[in-house]
Amino acid sequence: MPEVTNGRVLFKSIPEGYPVPGENIVYDTSEKIDLDNVPLNGGILLKTLEVSVDPYMRGRMRDASIESYVDAFELNESITGFGVAVIVRSESSEVKEGDYVSGMIQYQNYSIVKDLKSTNLSKFVHSEKLPLSTYIGVLGMPGKTAFMAWKEYSKSKKGETAFVSTGAGPVGSLVIQLAKMDGLKVIGSAGSADKVQFMKECGADVAFNYKEENVADVLKREGPIDIYWDNVGGETLEAALDASRLNGRFIECGMISEYNSKEGAPIRNLYQTIAKSLSIHGFIQWRLEAKHNEDFYKTIPPLVANGTIKHQEQVFHGLDKVGDVILAVQKGENTAKAVVHVADE
């Protein structure tokens, strides 16, 4: 087989504010690869099929000297993130040609890894009932994020009220459904009519567009709340603090209002945590995995396969779209879980 182009998504510079496609994130086609003869040195050659674009990726576009829970992207190297790949060649006993793996991969058409464990990849059996992209969505990191943190921190009781921001996203929509399974009243917020409709389909008792209705007014009318699942921070978090009952539980999943601003989004009423004896739980999904992974795989895949759990994807085609999709996700312009289809098998 002749050499083929190995398209790559490169991190070229640290953005100021929103990332600029073609400037901070660049699609490059200068690299070639000989699939039959490239040395593997005991490793594995992967062909990338699907990659995920997630809000947390903005935090990786920073100076590498700034420490965080996840490594910064390396300048002039391929970005990495959650994806699905198929094995093209293998010199490892872990996998063989045609096997599927999911986990952290390089955003390029082909890549070579030493082994699965050291690169946080896992082999999986593909169910023909589900598209491969499912394994980076509701059955991947976003699904695990919702399930594991809800189980760990919600302490939900039937009859309570939960508020979920970004409730139509891949994490929030599953949180809504988990809360309804526990017998809660659920309030969900999102930024478009289509997203509001999807929250209703997921079972939200109250679904509203935060661009058209004031969050504080809705919570005053429909609350008080016992649990707040936070994907936003800023004024939405302030409204939830004011609307909380005594002993409310706040699950801090994300704060996208801060990701593209040096000034952040100050919270002006944190005294409510004292006045109302609130519990605030920040978390990182992988730190909960050892405790909840088995329960997740026992519970969620069958419910997804039989249609009980609803989920949505917005699929883009080609690695050259990754920069545009990253920007859309940061601005909340995507309509569902953002997936980039890289190649067919």
N, C-alpha and C positions, 0 to 999 in steps of 0.2 A: 504494500500500500504506500503511495507517495505521501510526502509530508502534507499535513493539513494545518490550517490556521487555528491557533489556540487563542481565541478572543479572551481578553481579561478586563475586569473592572478595577481600575487603579485609583488609589488615594493619592492625589497629586498635591493638595495643599489644604491647610486648616481653614475652614470657613469662618467668616465674621457674620453672625446671624444665620439665615437659612443657607444651606449648602447649594452651590451653583453647579448644575450639571454641565459637563464639558470644561469646567474650571477646577473645582475641588474633586469631583468624581468624574473620571475620564474613561471612556471605552477605548481599548487599544487592540489593534490587530497585527502588531509587528512580530509577534512570536509565532514560530512554526513548531510542529511536533511530529515525529515519526512514530506512529502508534505501535508499529510492529517491532521496532528496534530500539526505542528509547530505553536506556538502562533503568531497571527497577531496583537493583541491589537488594533483593529480598523483599521489596515492598509491593505496592498495589497501585495500579493505574485506574483512575476513576474517570468516568464520563458524567458530567453534571447534567441533570435532567430538569430539576426545579430548584429555585432559590426563593427565600423569603425576604421580604422587606418589612422591618419592624421599627417602631419608634425609638427603641434603645440605641439604634445604630448611630444616631446623632451624637451621643455621648462618646463614641469611639473616635470621632473626628476631632481629636485634641492633640496637644503636645504630649509625646510619650512620657515626659517626665512627670506629668500630673497623674497621680495614682487614683485608681477607681476599682470597682468590683470586677471590671472586665478590661482586658488589654485595649490600648489604643490601636487604631489601624496604623500600619507601617507606611510611611511616605514612599511613594513610587512602587509599592507592592500591591498585589491583588487584595481587595477587601475580603473579609471572611464573614460568614454568618450561617444561618441554618439552611440546610438544603438536602436534596435527595439525589443520589448518584447510583449508577450501575457500574459493576466491575467489568473493565475491558480486558485486563490481564492481571494475573496475580502470581506472585512467587511466595505468598504467605499461606500458611495452613488455615488461617482464619476464614478466608473466603475464596470463592472460585469465580470464574468468568460467568456473568449473568446474574450474580447475587446483587441484591439491593442494600444500600446503606443509607442512613440518615444521620444528621448531626451537623457539626461545624465543618464547613468546607470552604475552599477558596472559590471566589466568584469568577471562574474561568471555565472554558469548555472542558479542558482536561487537566488533571492534576495527579501528582504522585505522592502517596503517603507511605510512611514507614510501616505503620500498622494501624489497627482500629483504636485500640485503647488510648494510646498517647495522643491521638487526634480527636478524641471525643466523638467517634463514630460508632454506630451500632448497626449490626445486620438485622434486617427484618424481612418477614414474609409478606409479600404484597397480596392483599385481598382484592380480587377482581371486581368486587362490589364498590370499591372506593378508588378515586383517582389518586395518583402518587402524591399530588400536592396536599392531600389530606394529612400526610405525615409531617408536614411543616406548619399545619394549621391547627385544627381542632384536636388532632392526635399527636401534635408536636408541642413545641415550647409554649405557644399561646394557650392550648388546652390544658397543659400541665400547670401553667401559671394560675389559671382560674381554679382548677380543681384542688390543687395542693394548698394554696393559701386560704381558700374558703374552708377546707377541712381543718386547717391548722388554727385559724384565727377567728372565724366568724362566731363560733359558739351560738349558733342560731337556734331560736326557739319558735315553734309554730305560733303564728299570730303576730310576730314582730314585723317591723317595716325596715326594708333595705333600700338604699339609694345607690344606684350604679351610674357613674359618669362614663362617657364613651360607651354607652350600653349596646351599641350596634356593632362594635368592633369584635375581633376574634376572641378576645379575653372577656370583655364585658357581656357579650351575648351569652356566653356559657355561664357566667356568674348569675345572670338573670335566671337562667333555667335551673341552676343548682339551688338558688334561693326559693324558686317556686316549688321544687321537689321537697324542700324542707318546710313548706307551708307558710311562707312569708308573703306579705304584701310587698310588691317591688315597684319602685319608681326608677325610671331610666331616662337619661338625657342623651341627646345626640344632635348633630348639626344639619340635618336635612329631612325632608318629608319621607323619602325612601327609607332612611335609617330609622325614623320614628315608626314607620310601618313594620319594619323588621323586628324592632323591639316588642311590638305588640304580638307579632307572630311567635316570638320566643316566650310570651306569657306575661310580659310586664303589665301590671294593673294600671299604671300611669306612665305614659311615654310622651315626652315633649321635646320640642326643638329649642335648645337654649339660645339660639339666635333670635327667636321670636318671643319667647317667654322668659321672664327673669327667674333665675334659679331660686333665689331666696323667696320669691313670691309663691312659687310652686311648692317648695318644701314647707312653707308656713301653712299653705292650704291643705297639703296632703300628708304632712308629717304629724308629729315628730318622728324622727328616724332612730333606729337602734343600731344599724350597721351602715357604714359608708364605704363603698369600694371606690377608691380614688385613682383615676387615670389622668387627672387634669391639674390639680393643685390650684393656686391662685384664688380668684374670687369664688370659684365653685367650692373649694375647700372651706373658705370662710363661711359660705352659706350653710354648708353641712355642719360646721361646728356650732353655729347658732341654732340649727334645727334639731340637734341631737338631744335625746333623752339622757337622763342620768345613766352612767355606766355604759355609754355607747362604745361601740368598737369601730375603729377606723383602720381600714386595710389599705396601706399606701403602696399601690402597684406602680404608679408612674405619675409624673408631673409635667406633661408636655408643654404647659404654659411657660416653663422655664428653659426648655431645651435650646432655644434659639435666641436667648437674650442674656447679655452679660449681667444685667441688673437683677435677673430672676423675677419672681412674682411674690413679693412680701406678703406674709399672712399677718393680719392686724388684730386678730381676736384669739390668739392661742391661750389666753387666760381661761377660755372655756374648758380647756383640758383639765384645769384645776377645779373650776366651779362645778363641773358636771362629772368629775371622776372618770374621765374618758381614757380608754386604752388605744394607743396608736401603734400599729404594727407595720414597720417597713420590712421588706423581705426581698430576697433574690431567689428565683424559682429553683435553681439547681441546688441551693442549700437545703431545700425541703425534699429533694428527690429520693434520698435513701429511705426516708420514712414513709413516703406516700406513693412511690413509683408502682409497686405491686398492686395497690388498690386502684390506682388510675387505670392501669391496663386491664384489670378485671372488670371495672365498672364502665368506662367510657366507650371503648371501641364497639361493644355490642349495641349500645344505645345510638351510636352514630350510624352503624351499619343498618339498623332497622328503621331509621328515620325519626326516632324519638327525640334525639338532640338535633336541633337545627343549626346549620352553619352556612356561611356564604363566603365565596371567594371572588376576587376581581383578578383575572389573569391577564398579564401582559406578556408579550412574546419577544424574546431576544435579550441577551445580556446588554445590548446597547441601550435598552430602556431603563436599566437599573438606576442611573442617576436621576432621571425624571421621576421615577416611582418613589425614590427616597424623598425627594422634595414634596411630592404630593402627599405622602404619609405625614410629613412634618407639618404641613398646612391643613391636614384633615380633609384633603380633597379626594382621597380614595373612597370608594363606595362600600368596600368590604375588605376582608383579609387580602392583603396585597401579595400576590405570587407572581414570579417571573418564570414562565416556561422557557427553558433554555434549549432543550432538544428532545426529540422523540428517541425512543430506545434504539 
